[in-house]
Amino acid sequence: RLAEYARAARSAGWEAVECPLLSTEPRRFDRSELRSERFDWICLTSASALPWIEEACVALASLRGTRCAVVGGRTAERVASLGFALALAPAVDAAELASALRAAVRGTAKVLWPRGSLSDELASSLRSAGFEVEDPIAYSTRAMTASEPLPPGSAVFFASPSAVRAWHDRARYERGGESGRRLAITIGRTTFDAVLQETPARFFDTISLPQPTPEAFGIVLAHLDL
C-alpha cells in the first residue's frame, strides 16, 4: 500500500519520497508442511499471506470454520469475505494480536500462522504462553537490490520490522542512511521495537501510529512540526 501512504503524506503537506526496500514473493500451499488438519485459531498478520490461506482452504475444507485473529482492518475485511469468522477485533500489530489472543483463550490452543520468511515474533510470543503454533512460510520477503542511495528526508516511515532491518543494512554503508537527525514513524508497536533495537541507525525520536492505516499516518504528519 505504498502509494496510499504516499498520498496521505502529500495530503498532509509533506513531500513523499517513495523508497521500497523489500519485495515479496508468494509461495504455494504445500500440505506436507502442516502436521495437523484442524486448528483452534488462524492468525494473519499480513495480507501477503491471503493467497496461501485461500489455497489451503481448497485443500483442507476443515479450515473454513476456524476462528481468525488478524492485524489490520483491510485484512479483516478480506478474511471475512473468504467466509472466516473474525473472533477478535483487528489488532494494530502482531504484539497486540498476541496479547488479545492470550486474553481470549483459557489454557492452550492450536494456532495456524502462515507467515513471511523473515517473521517469527508472533510464534515466539504465543509459544512462550503455551500455545501450539504451526507457522508455514506463506511468502518470501527479500531486500531489494539498491539502485541508488537512500534518499534524504526529515522522517522515515517503516511499515514492517523487515523494512527496518533492510534500512539498517543499507544505512551502515551509505552516507544517505545517516539517521541521527531524522524522525522514525512506525506502523505499529512491533516495528517500533525493531527500530529501537537497531542501535547503529539511531533516530532522534521514534513514534508509532495509533492505527496501521494511511488515514492515521496523514493525521500524525499533519500534527508534526520538525
N, C-alpha and C positions, 0 to 999 in steps of 0.2 A: 504493500500500500504506500510505496514511496511517494507517488505522485499526489496522493491525498494529503499526506503530511506536508509536502512542499506547498500545496495550495493554501493549507491552513496557516503556514508561516507567512506567506505573501499577504494573505488577508489581514494578518496582524501587523503588517507594516515592515516585515523583515525581508531581507534578500535571502532566498533559499538556494543553497548550492547543493545539488544532489550528488551524493558520493556513495554509491553502492559498494559495499565491502565483501558481500557474500553472494554466492549462488546456491540454489537448492535443486536437487535432482530427486524426483520421486522414485521410490522403489516398489516393485510389485509385491503383492501379498504372497507369502510362502507358508503354507500350512505347517511345514516341518519345523518352523521357528517357534511354534506355540506348543506348550506342554498340555494345555487344557483347551476345552471347547466352551466351557461356561465360566463366567466371571460375575462377581457381585457388582463391580463398577467398571466403567470405561472412562479414562481420563484423556482429555485432548487439550494440549497446551498451545497448539499451533494449527492454523488452517491448512498448513502444508501436509498434515497427516490425514486429511479428509479423503483423498483418493485411495489411500491404503485401507482405511476403515470401510469404505464403500465396497472394495473388492473383498475384504474379509467377510462382510455380511452376506455376500453372494455365496461364498464358500461355506460359511458357518451360519446357518439360519438362527442358531441359538443366541447369537449376539444381539439380535434385533430388540429383544425385550430388556436389555441390560440398562440399568440406570447410568446416566452420564453426568460427569462434572467437567466443566470446560473453563478455559481462560478466554475472556473477551466476548462482547455482545454479538459481534458479527459471526464468530464461530458458533455461538449458541444458536443463532438463527439457522445456520446451515445444518447443524446437527439435528435440530428439531424438524427441519424439512425432510430429513432422512428417516424420520419416524422414531427417533430415540426419545426416551423420557429424560428430561432435564430435572434431576432431583435436587440440584442446588443452584443458587443464583450464580451467574457468570462471575468468575474471580478476576481480580486485577492482574495477577501473575501467578506463577507456579507456587510461590511460597504461600500466598493467600489460599490457593486451592488446596494445598496440603493441610493447612490449618482447618479449613472448613470441613474437609473430609474426616480428619481426626475427630472433630467435634460432633459430626453427624453419625459416626459409626461407633457402636459399642463393641468392644472386643476387636477381633481381626476381620479382615475381608480380603478377597482375591481381586486384584486390580489389573486391568489391561491398560497399558500406557504406550501406544505407538508414538515413537519419539524421533527426534533428529539425531544424526550421528554424533553431534557434539554435546548433547544434553544428557545429564544424569541426575540433576538436582532433585527432581520430584521423586524418583525411585529411591534415592538415598534417604530422603526425608520420611517417606512412607514406610520403608523397611525398618528404619530405626524405631518406628512406632508399632511394629509388629505386623504390618500388612504383608501379604504375599503379592509380589509385583512381577508381572511379565512385561518386559519393555522392548519389544522388537523394534528395529530401526525401520521407520516408515519413509524416511527421506534422508538423503546425504547433504550435508552443508559443507561448502568449501570456500576458502578465501579466494577472492578473485585476483588474478594477476594484475599488478599495478601498472597502468599505462601512463600515469602521471603522478606527481607528488600529492600528498594530502593537501586539500585546499585550506587557505587561511580562513579565519572566522572568529566571531565573538563567542559563539556557543556551538556545541556539538550535541546532536540528538542521537541516542542509541536505542534501538528497538529490540535488542536481544543481548544476552551475555556473550554469544558468539561474535557479535559485531564489536563488542568491547575488546575481546581478545584479538580480533583481526586488526583493529585500530592500534592496539598496543604493539603488535608485532611490526607494523609498518612505522609507527612513531619512533621506535628505537633507532631506526636508520635514517630518518628523514628530518630535516630541519622543520619542514611543514607540519610535522607531528608534535612540535613542542606545545604542550597543553597548559603550562602553568598560568597563562593569562586568559584561559578560556573557561566558560561555564559548561558543565556537563548536564544534560537533561536526559532522563531515562524514562522508558515506557512503563516501568514497574519496579517493585522492590528487588526482585531477583537481579535485574540488570543494574540497579543502583548498587547492590552489594558487589557486583562484578567490577564496577568502576572503582569502588573503594579498595578492592584487592589489588588492582593493577597500579601499584605504587610508582613504577618508573614513568608512568604517564599521568601525573597528578594534574587535577584541575583546581582552580581556586575555590570552586564550590560545586556541589552536585545536588540536584533536586530531582524528584520523581513526580511523574504525572499522577493526579488523583484518579484518573481513569485512563485505560490504554486506548484512547481514541484521538483522531485528528482534531475533533472539537475541543477536547481538553488541552491538547497541545497548543492550539491557537489562543485559548484563554490565558494559559500560562505565559506565552510570549507577549501577549498584549499588555500584561501587567509587569513585565520585566523592564528595568531601566539600567542598562550596563554603562 
